[in-house]
Every structure is written in C-alpha cells, then in structure tokens.
Amino acid sequence: MSRWKRRFGSREAPWWESGVNFICVPDCGRCCDEPGGIVYLSREDAERIANHLKVSLKQWLAENCRTSFDGRFVLESKPEDGRCIYLTGEKTCSIYEVKPAQCSAFPFWRENLVSGRSWEKTKALCPGIDHADAIEIHGDSIKLNLEADRIAEKGFRFI
C-alpha cells in the first residue's frame, strides 16, 4: 500500500489522484484573507524570507513570527484583523517570490483533500478551483504539494 493511501486512510487511490482543475486567480488573496489562519514555517521558509527582506533570521523571527502552543514558529497575523501580515490592500502577497511552502501548497492541504466533501468546502473559499481558466493539476503535483505542506506543518522551534 502506498504511503498516500495509508496517510489518507484508504486502500483505494485518493479521489484526487486523477487530477483536479485549479488556477491561482490573480489579485484574489482569499486564502490569505482569512482571520486567524496559521502558517507554519520551515527553517528554509524563514531563512529565505529573512534573506529576501535583508534582515537576520533572528530579527525576522522576533518581528514577524510568534510561537504556537508547542513552540513552533508561525507567521504573525495583523493585530487589527488577524489576517496575514504580508497581504497588501490590493489582495496581493508582498513576499510572493519567497512565500512560505505552506502558502504555495494551498489549496492542496491534507485537510482540504481528505474527502470530496472537504474539497467542496474549500471550493467555496477558493474561486480558482474549477475556474473557467483552470488547468488540470495532476495527482503527482498534488502529492508534491501535500508533502510540502506536511514538512511546513512540522515547523521548527529553535534558531
């Protein structure tokens, strides 16, 4: 049995393995505009963003992150509305070129793909799913996104 089948709790191939239709809609930002969202960071994410912003890792973590209940670094949210600190007023990402792996993997997160029903809930949030201009995202690409999200969710605790 493949690790994907084990991870999704089924002996059958995941429902999404034959592919789904998706395109990231420009200037949408809805995935980043959800108050209270948690973006886990890998060490590589943090180093990449700090380098891009030309600050030390330690400074970037102190100014732009907080720790979760178990000590993992997560991206800070705007205190006034709980949204991503890098979401601009135009609904674009100010660090798009170096955004965290978890962000890049959306909407292909495990909790969104665990069932067709969970995918339909995600579809209500994300206009890129089954959009008229969407392209087919093959199962192998989805697996890569799932793995990136899994690694990001593990996070890191120490610098």
C-alpha positions in Angstrom: 0.0 0.0 0.0 1.4 3.4 -0.9 2.1 6.0 1.8 -0.5 8.2 0.2 -3.2 5.6 0.7 -2.1 4.9 4.2 -2.0 8.6 5.0 -5.5 9.1 3.7 -6.8 6.0 5.5 -7.9 4.1 2.5 -6.7 1.1 0.4 -8.1 2.8 -2.7 -6.4 5.6 -4.6 -7.2 9.1 -3.3 -10.2 10.6 -5.0 -8.0 13.4 -6.4 -5.3 11.2 -7.8 -6.7 11.6 -11.4 -6.3 15.3 -11.0 -8.4 18.4 -10.2 -8.9 21.7 -12.0 -7.3 24.8 -10.4 -5.7 28.1 -11.2 -4.5 30.7 -8.8 -6.7 33.7 -9.6 -4.6 37.0 -9.7 -5.4 39.6 -7.1 -7.8 37.2 -5.3 -6.0 36.8 -1.9 -8.9 34.9 -0.3 -6.6 32.2 1.0 -4.6 34.8 2.9 -7.6 36.9 3.9 -9.0 34.5 6.5 -8.7 35.9 10.0 -6.9 33.5 12.4 -5.1 31.4 9.8 -2.0 29.7 10.9 1.0 29.5 8.6 3.7 27.1 9.9 7.2 27.8 8.8 10.0 25.5 7.9 13.5 26.7 8.7 14.1 27.1 5.0 11.0 29.3 4.7 12.2 31.5 7.5 15.7 31.8 6.1 14.5 32.5 2.6 12.1 35.3 3.7 14.7 36.9 6.1 17.3 36.9 3.3 14.8 38.4 0.9 14.0 41.2 3.4 17.7 41.7 4.1 17.4 41.1 7.9 18.9 38.4 10.1 16.9 35.3 10.8 16.8 36.1 14.5 15.4 39.6 13.8 12.8 38.4 11.3 11.6 35.7 13.7 11.3 38.3 16.5 9.4 40.8 14.4 7.3 38.7 12.1 6.6 35.5 13.9 5.2 34.1 17.1 5.3 30.6 18.5 2.5 28.1 18.6 1.4 26.4 21.8 4.0 23.7 21.2 6.8 26.1 20.3 6.8 26.0 16.5 7.3 29.3 14.7 4.3 30.5 12.8 3.8 33.7 10.8 2.4 36.6 12.7 -1.0 38.0 11.8 -2.1 41.6 11.7 -3.3 42.5 15.2 -6.2 44.6 13.9 -7.9 41.9 11.8 -6.0 38.6 12.2 -5.0 38.4 8.5 -1.6 37.7 7.0 0.9 40.4 7.7 2.1 40.2 4.0 -1.3 40.6 2.4 -1.5 44.0 0.8 -4.5 46.2 0.4 -4.7 45.1 -3.2 -5.0 41.5 -2.0 -1.5 40.5 -3.2 1.4 38.9 -1.3 4.2 41.3 -0.7 6.6 38.4 -0.4 5.1 36.3 -3.2 8.5 35.3 -4.7 9.6 33.8 -1.4 6.3 33.0 0.3 6.2 30.0 2.7 5.8 26.5 1.3 2.5 26.1 3.1 1.1 29.1 1.3 2.4 27.8 -2.1 0.8 24.4 -1.4 -2.7 25.9 -1.0 -5.4 24.6 -1.7 -3.6 21.2 -1.7 -3.5 20.7 2.0 -4.4 17.4 3.6 -7.5 18.7 5.4 -8.8 20.1 2.1 -8.2 16.8 0.2 -9.3 14.2 2.8 -12.7 13.9 1.1 -14.7 15.2 -1.8 -16.8 17.0 0.8 -13.8 18.8 2.3 -12.8 19.8 -1.2 -16.2 21.3 -1.8 -15.9 23.4 1.4 -12.5 24.6 0.1 -14.1 25.4 -3.3 -16.5 27.7 -1.5 -13.5 29.7 -0.3 -11.2 29.4 -3.3 -12.5 30.7 -6.7 -9.6 29.1 -8.5 -11.0 25.6 -8.0 -12.9 24.7 -11.2 -12.4 28.3 -12.5 -13.2 28.7 -16.2 -9.4 29.2 -16.9 -8.3 26.4 -14.6 -5.8 23.8 -15.7 -5.7 20.2 -14.6 -3.4 19.6 -11.7 -2.3 16.0 -11.8 -2.2 13.7 -8.8 1.7 13.7 -8.8 1.7 17.5 -8.4 -0.9 17.3 -5.7 1.3 14.8 -3.9 4.3 17.2 -4.0 2.1 20.0 -2.6 0.9 17.7 0.2 4.4 16.8 1.1 5.5 20.5 1.1 2.6 21.2 3.4 3.4 18.3 5.7 7.0 19.4 6.0 6.0 23.0 6.7 3.5 21.9 9.3 6.2 20.1 11.2 7.8 23.5 11.5 10.8 24.3 13.6 11.4 25.5 17.1 14.9 26.8 17.5 17.2 29.1 15.7 
